[in-house]
Amino acid sequence: EIKTAKQSLTPLCVGIFSIDNLKATQQLYGENIAEDIFKHLCNVCQQNGLRPQANIARIDVRNFAIIFPNAEVEEAKNIMLNLQRELTKSIFLHNKKEKILITFSAGITAMKMANSDEEDDDDDDDDDDDEISNENSNKNSNDKKVNEETPSSILKRALIAMKMAQNKGKNTVEVFL
């Protein structure tokens, strides 16, 4: 997705989220409850709120990542907020009898794109070859800026945003660019 966004110069956002109070819930109900919570979360994601082109993946024991191709930051944040609402509205039943409220804290970031600096249109009689050379030089410079963005740098910023959300409280979404 990152490669595609770079090549097409389209926006891309990444969110990382973590289930709130997962460790305490596991201590109370047992380690196996985490897998049931994750399945419930994935079902809610599929049924509500996520765009069809968004991809969700578990990235470690407690965290999930969502990639939002062709999405601006505000759209990605609104999708995550909607997902939070849908998750809190859905009922998670432990052992088909005990209701447990599931919430998450999330961080969102966007892939940094190169600035599209347009050349001033002077009426100077510049040589056409010089203009083409300058355009190619600017294009290569912009491509380099785009290509400096790596999956790990994007995930790192999304993780920082998630930590900001967790520090702010439960069931929150923060953006870090």
Rosetta blueprint (number, residue, H / E / L):
1 E L
2 I H
3 K H
4 T H
5 A H
6 K H
7 Q H
8 S H
9 L L
10 T L
11 P L
12 L E
13 C E
14 V E
15 G E
16 I E
17 F E
18 S E
19 I E
20 D L
21 N L
22 L H
23 K H
24 A H
25 T H
26 Q H
27 Q H
28 L H
29 Y H
30 G L
31 E L
32 N L
33 I H
34 A H
35 E H
36 D H
37 I H
38 F H
39 K H
40 H H
41 L H
42 C H
43 N H
44 V H
45 C H
46 Q H
47 Q H
48 N L
49 G L
50 L L
51 R L
52 P L
53 Q L
54 A L
55 N E
56 I E
57 A E
58 R E
59 I L
60 D L
61 V L
62 R L
63 N E
64 F E
65 A E
66 I E
67 I E
68 F E
69 P E
70 N L
71 A L
72 E L
73 V H
74 E H
75 E H
76 A H
77 K H
78 N H
79 I H
80 M H
81 L H
82 N H
83 L H
84 Q H
85 R H
86 E H
87 L H
88 T H
89 K H
90 S L
91 I L
92 F E
93 L E
94 H E
95 N L
96 K L
97 K L
98 E E
99 K E
100 I E
101 L L
102 I L
103 T L
104 F E
105 S E
106 A E
107 G E
108 I E
109 T E
110 A E
111 M L
112 K L
113 M L
114 A L
115 N L
116 S L
117 D L
118 E L
119 E L
120 D L
121 D L
122 D L
123 D L
124 D L
125 D L
126 D L
127 D L
128 D H
129 D H
130 D H
131 E H
132 I H
133 S H
134 N H
135 E H
136 N H
137 S H
138 N H
139 K H
140 N H
141 S H
142 N H
143 D H
144 K H
145 K H
146 V H
147 N H
148 E L
149 E L
150 T L
151 P H
152 S H
153 S H
154 I H
155 L H
156 K H
157 R H
158 A H
159 L H
160 I H
161 A H
162 M H
163 K H
164 M H
165 A H
166 Q H
167 N H
168 K H
169 G L
170 K L
171 N L
172 T L
173 V E
174 E E
175 V E
176 F L
177 L L
